[in-house]
Amino acid sequence: MAHSNSAKKRIRQNLTSRALNRWRMKSMREAIKGFEVALVSGSNDEATKAYRAASAIVDRTAQVGVIHGNQAARRKSRMNTRLKAKVLG
């Protein structure tokens, strides 16, 4: 257990940060799942709107530092590939 005041404060900060990061990850995953649902069941316009919203959330998650920038690019690329396959095919 922490004894110094700075260590106690660091524990409090870590708990707050962890909760916020978990919320950001959850919202990102929900946005991606929303895109997948729109891709399967919705029209091309709905899928495009869902892609834009999800990609913005993925970018924001990476900008804050919850995920790596390359992971964000990979997720967006895979979503974009699936969107193009639906729209063009």
Residue pairs with C-beta under 8 A, 6 or more apart in sequence:
2 8
2 10
2 11
21 66
24 60
24 61
24 64
24 66
25 61
25 66
25 67
27 57
28 54
28 57
28 58
28 61
28 66
28 67
31 50
31 53
31 54
31 57
31 58
32 54
32 58
32 75
32 79
34 50
34 53
34 54
35 47
35 50
35 51
35 53
35 54
35 79
36 82
37 50
38 46
38 47
38 49
38 50
39 47
39 50
39 82
39 83
39 86
42 50
44 86
44 87
47 83
47 86
47 87
48 83
48 87
51 79
51 80
51 83
54 79
55 76
55 79
55 80
58 67
58 72
58 75
58 76
59 72
59 76
61 67
61 72
62 68
62 69
62 71
62 72
